[in-house]
Amino acid sequence: MRKCSPWTFLPAMYSLFTAAGLWVVYFIAVEDEKITPLSSEYNFAGNAPPASCVFSQVMNLAAFVGFIIGVLRYLQLKPQVHKPWLNISSLVSLSLACFGMTLVGNFQLSNDKELHNIGTYMTFGLGTLFCWVQSVITLKVNLRNEGRRAGIPRFVLSGALTACMLFYFALIAQRLHMHAARAQWALVIFFLSFLATFAIEFRHCHFEIVCTDNRDPPLSNFLRGVRVPVGPAIALECYKTVKLCRGECTN
């Protein structure tokens, strides 16, 4: 455990705190009597303040950190993937899914149903696509010979995500809203569980931000570092050149 990278905790903590935040929103709505417990009103838990304020914060933070996880995963796979379009499409799909999360969190169902539903479709649809692509990449790349160990659970979770999404739309079409809400919550939990599995590969990685200054050094510093045997006339000419350059820079 001591050899694990600290980044291994990021996906697991992300999933844990996001799920906890969504349940906090639900309990706040129940406490304020905005919804009744164990009813078909799960989707309306984040409609009215203060629950809507907490819901917006949870979804915005989840979208931001989820995007960071997607970028780190992309960088981790970039040297290993033989088909870059798979890695790029995976990052794009998760990025759009995270943008959909912000639409869900900031446009409540009762205020702007159309935008809220667009965000829902983006989050669940593109999020499910991301999971399938990552499952395929996991088996193909086989990082540290852990492809099967991580890939099989991811395929199972991707299948569960797809089944829940199909159940959700089918139940909505039949106006079975309570069962549809349960399918939606199961879909969220499966998606968060999938993202948590990135801890398996992240424990081997160390990500660093490197900042470099690419500006050319001043001419005077360059001349100080060069030692060339020159005569008095050439030395005087070099001195005039440096002095002229300094004068132009100050002007």
C-alpha positions in Angstrom: 0.0 0.0 0.0 2.9 2.3 0.7 4.1 2.0 -2.9 0.7 3.2 -4.3 0.6 6.6 -5.9 -1.6 9.2 -4.0 -3.5 9.6 -7.3 -5.1 6.2 -6.6 -7.4 7.8 -4.1 -8.8 10.4 -6.5 -11.3 8.2 -8.4 -12.6 6.4 -5.3 -13.0 9.6 -3.3 -14.7 11.3 -6.2 -17.3 8.5 -6.5 -17.8 8.4 -2.8 -18.3 12.1 -2.2 -20.5 12.6 -5.3 -22.8 9.8 -4.2 -22.9 11.2 -0.7 -23.7 14.6 -2.0 -26.6 13.3 -4.1 -28.0 11.6 -1.0 -27.6 14.7 1.0 -29.8 16.6 -1.6 -32.4 13.9 -1.3 -32.5 14.0 2.5 -32.7 17.8 2.5 -35.7 17.7 0.2 -37.4 15.1 2.4 -36.6 17.1 5.5 -38.2 20.3 3.9 -41.2 18.2 2.8 -40.5 19.0 -0.8 -40.8 15.4 -1.7 -42.2 12.3 0.1 -39.8 9.5 1.0 -39.7 6.4 -1.3 -42.0 8.0 -3.9 -41.7 8.7 -7.6 -40.5 12.2 -6.9 -36.8 11.4 -6.7 -36.1 13.5 -9.8 -37.7 16.6 -8.1 -35.4 16.5 -5.1 -33.1 19.2 -6.5 -35.9 21.5 -7.7 -36.4 23.9 -4.8 -33.9 25.7 -2.5 -32.0 24.9 -0.3 -31.8 21.4 -1.9 -31.4 22.9 -5.4 -28.4 25.0 -4.3 -26.7 21.9 -2.9 -27.6 20.0 -6.0 -26.0 22.6 -8.3 -22.8 22.6 -6.2 -22.6 18.8 -6.2 -23.1 18.5 -10.0 -20.7 21.3 -10.8 -17.9 19.9 -8.7 -18.6 16.4 -10.0 -18.4 17.7 -13.6 -15.1 19.5 -12.9 -13.4 16.6 -11.0 -14.8 14.1 -13.5 -13.2 16.1 -16.4 -9.9 16.1 -14.5 -10.0 12.3 -14.1 -10.8 12.0 -17.8 -7.8 14.1 -18.8 -5.5 12.1 -16.4 -6.8 8.9 -17.9 -6.1 10.2 -21.4 -2.5 11.1 -20.5 -2.0 7.8 -18.9 -3.1 5.9 -22.0 -1.6 8.2 -24.6 1.8 6.4 -24.8 0.2 3.0 -24.7 -2.7 3.1 -27.2 -2.0 2.1 -30.7 -5.2 3.6 -32.0 -5.2 7.2 -30.7 -8.8 7.9 -32.0 -10.1 5.5 -29.3 -8.4 7.5 -26.5 -9.4 10.8 -28.0 -13.1 9.8 -28.5 -13.1 8.5 -24.9 -11.9 11.9 -23.6 -14.4 13.8 -25.8 -17.3 11.7 -24.7 -16.5 12.1 -21.0 -16.0 15.9 -21.5 -19.4 16.3 -23.1 -20.9 14.1 -20.4 -19.4 16.4 -17.7 -20.8 19.4 -19.5 -24.2 17.6 -19.4 -23.8 17.3 -15.6 -23.6 21.1 -15.4 -26.8 21.5 -17.4 -28.6 19.0 -15.1 -27.3 20.8 -12.0 -27.9 24.4 -13.1 -31.2 24.0 -14.9 -33.8 22.4 -12.6 -36.5 20.2 -14.0 -39.3 22.5 -13.0 -37.6 25.7 -14.4 -36.2 24.5 -17.8 -37.3 21.0 -18.6 -35.9 20.9 -22.1 -32.3 21.9 -21.1 -32.4 19.6 -18.0 -33.4 16.7 -20.2 -30.7 17.5 -22.8 -28.1 17.4 -19.9 -29.5 14.1 -18.7 -29.2 12.5 -22.2 -25.7 13.9 -22.6 -24.6 12.6 -19.2 -26.1 9.2 -19.4 -25.7 8.5 -23.1 -22.1 9.8 -23.6 -21.2 8.6 -20.1 -22.2 5.0 -21.1 -20.3 5.4 -24.4 -17.2 6.4 -22.4 -17.5 3.3 -20.2 -17.7 1.0 -23.2 -14.7 2.6 -24.9 -12.7 2.5 -21.7 -13.6 -1.2 -21.2 -12.2 -2.0 -24.7 -9.1 0.0 -24.2 -8.5 -1.7 -20.8 -8.2 -5.1 -22.4 -6.2 -3.9 -25.4 -3.6 -1.9 -23.5 -3.3 -4.4 -20.5 -1.4 -2.0 -18.3 0.9 -3.9 -15.8 -0.9 -7.2 -17.0 -4.0 -6.0 -15.2 -6.2 -5.8 -18.3 -8.5 -8.7 -17.3 -8.5 -7.8 -13.7 -9.9 -4.3 -14.5 -11.5 -5.0 -17.8 -14.0 -7.7 -16.8 -15.6 -5.6 -14.0 -15.8 -2.6 -16.4 -17.6 -4.6 -19.0 -20.0 -5.8 -16.4 -20.6 -2.3 -15.2 -21.0 -1.0 -18.8 -23.6 -3.7 -19.4 -25.4 -2.7 -16.2 -25.3 0.9 -17.3 -26.8 0.1 -20.7 -29.5 -2.0 -19.1 -30.5 0.6 -16.6 -30.6 3.3 -19.3 -32.9 1.1 -21.5 -35.1 0.3 -18.5 -35.3 4.0 -17.6 -36.5 5.1 -21.1 -38.9 2.1 -21.3 -40.4 2.8 -17.9 -40.8 6.5 -18.6 -42.7 5.6 -21.8 -45.0 3.5 -19.8 -45.4 6.3 -17.2 -44.0 4.1 -14.4 -42.2 7.1 -12.9 -41.3 5.5 -9.6 -39.5 2.5 -11.2 -37.9 4.9 -13.7 -36.5 7.0 -10.9 -35.0 3.9 -9.3 -33.4 2.9 -12.6 -32.0 6.4 -12.9 -30.4 6.3 -9.4 -29.0 2.8 -10.2 -27.5 4.2 -13.4 -25.8 7.0 -11.4 -24.3 4.6 -8.9 -23.1 2.2 -11.6 -21.5 5.1 -13.4 -19.7 6.4 -10.3 -18.6 2.8 -9.5 -17.1 2.6 -13.0 -15.1 5.8 -12.5 -13.9 4.4 -9.1 -12.2 1.5 -10.9 -9.6 3.8 -12.4 -7.9 3.6 -8.9 -6.5 0.2 -10.1 -4.3 1.8 -12.8 -3.8 5.2 -11.1 -1.9 3.6 -8.2 1.0 3.1 -10.6 1.1 6.6 -12.0 2.6 9.9 -10.9 1.3 13.0 -12.6 3.3 16.2 -12.5 2.9 19.7 -13.9 6.1 21.1 -15.4 6.5 24.8 -16.0 9.3 26.0 -18.3 10.4 29.4 -19.5 11.1 29.2 -23.3 12.2 32.9 -23.6 15.7 33.4 -25.1 18.3 34.5 -22.6 19.6 38.1 -22.8 22.5 38.7 -25.2 24.8 39.9 -22.4 24.2 36.6 -20.5 25.0 34.7 -23.7 28.2 36.6 -24.2 29.3 36.0 -20.6 29.0 32.3 -21.1 31.1 32.2 -24.3 34.9 32.5 -23.9 36.7 33.2 -27.2 40.3 34.6 -27.4 39.9 37.9 -29.2 42.1 40.9 -29.8 41.5 44.4 -28.4 39.8 45.6 -31.6 37.3 42.8 -31.6 36.7 43.1 -27.9 35.9 46.8 -28.3 33.5 46.0 -31.2 31.7 43.4 -29.1 31.4 45.9 -26.2 29.8 48.5 -28.6 27.4 45.8 -30.0 26.2 44.9 -26.5 25.9 48.6 -25.5 23.9 49.2 -28.7 21.6 46.3 -28.0 21.0 47.5 -24.4 20.2 51.0 -25.7 17.6 49.6 -28.2 16.0 47.4 -25.5 15.6 50.4 -23.1 14.1 52.5 -25.9 
